[in-house]
Amino acid sequence: MTPEEKLQSLGITLPEPAKAVANYVPFVITGHQLFISGQVSLGPDGLVKGCLGETMELEAGQAAAKLCGINLLAQCKSALGELSRIKRVVKLGGFVNAAPSFVDIPQVINGCSDLMVEVLGDAGRHARSAVACPTLPLGVAVEVDGIFEIA
């Protein structure tokens, strides 16, 4: 099953990739690596905003992180033409808008990590960082960037 077929079986349709909102590009390919700029928690109903531990619970944060993963895959598809060119998710960098007392940052970013493994199998397993932030661009709850090995 191709990654696109796996997405379809999960009921996930990739959106149009988000355009850059500042002075950067959505992705860069160099050698056999694809770098995707941070993708925010943007879904069909708009931006998912909030602060984990204040205005959002863990499950809502995980859903927001999953949206980031969907947006990462949309950028990959735009850059590569087909997701089967992804040989490996090398690293994800996860950022969570969180209250100082909220410590479940890794569990939030699992929303994105779990999606990568679900869609790409073992090639979706990756190194990762998960960091709490006092605020994120546009007030979003989660942002994730990624590095991919490509064919």
N, C-alpha and C positions, 0 to 999 in steps of 0.2 A: 504494500500500500504506500503510495507517495505521501509526502507530508500534506499536500493539498487535499488528497482523498481522506486522510486522517482528520484534517480540520473539518471537512464536510461531514464526516461521520459523527463528529462532536457537535455539529450544528453551529459551527463558527464560520462566518464569512469575513474575510479580511477587508477592512475599510480602505479607502483611498489613503495612502500614506500622508501623514501630516507634513505641512510645509514648515520650514524653519521660521521661527518668530523673532530671530535676532541675527547677528552677523556670524553665521556658521552654516554648514551644509548638513543635510540629514544623514549622509553616510559618506565614507571614504573607503575605497578599495586600494590596498597596497600589497603587492605580492599575492600571497594566498590567504590574506586576511581581509575581513570586512568589519569595519568599525561603524556601529550605529550610534548616532547621537542620542542623548536621553529622550525617552518617550514617556510622556506623562499619562496619567489616568484619564484618558479621553475615550468616551464610549458613544454609542448612538444617541444618547440623550444629553450629550455635552460633557463638559469637564466634571470629574468627580473630585470635589473639593472637601477639605476637612482636616482635622487634626486627630490622629489616633490617640485614644486615651482621654480625649475631651469631647469631641463631637462625633467620633466614629468608634465603632467596636472592631475587634480583630477580624471578624468575618467580612465586614465591609472593606477593610483594608486589603484583605486577601483578594477580594473581587476587583478592587482597584488595581492591584499589582497584576492580576490576570489581564486586565485591559492593557496595561503597559506591555505585557508579553505579546498580546495580539498585535499591538502597534509596532513592536520590534519586528515581528514576522512580516507585517505589511511592508515595512521598509526593506527587509531582506528580499522580499519578492520583487519590489520595485528595482532594487539594485542588481539582482541576479537573474530575473526572469522566471526562475523556478526554484522552489525551496529545496529540491533534491540536490542542488549544488552545495548545500551546507554539509560539510563533512563533520563538523563538531561545533557545538557552542563552547567557546573557550572560557569566557568569563562574563558574568553579569555584575553590574554595579547598581545596587538598589538603595534608594533614598526615600525615607519615610518622614512625612510631616507628623511629628509626635510630641506629645506633652512630655516634660521631663520625667514624669513618673512611669511612662509607658516603656516597658522593656522587651516586649515581644516583637522586636523589629525583624529578626530572622523569620519568624512565622508569617509575618505579613508578606515578605518577599517570596516566600514559598508559593504564593499565588502565581507568580511569574515562573519560578523554577519548575513547579509541577507541570505547568503547561508545556514548557520546552521538552521535558521528558515524555510527556504524553504524546506530543506531536512527532518528535524526532527520535524517540527511543533512547538507546544508550548514547547516541550522538548528541542528545540534549543535556547530558550530565556535564556539569561545568564547575569551575571555580567561581567564587562569588564573594562580594562584600555586601553588607547590609548596614546602613548608617541612619541614625536618627538626625533630623534637621528641625530647627525651630520654625522654618517656613520653606516653601518650595515655590517655583515660578507659578504665577497665575493663581496661587492659593490651592494647588492640587494636593491630593493626599499622598500620591506616590509618583516617583519617576525612576525609570530603569534604563541604563545604557548597556550595550553589549558588544562583545568581540567574538567573531565567528571565523573558523577556518573554512575556506571554500575551495571547491574544485575548479 
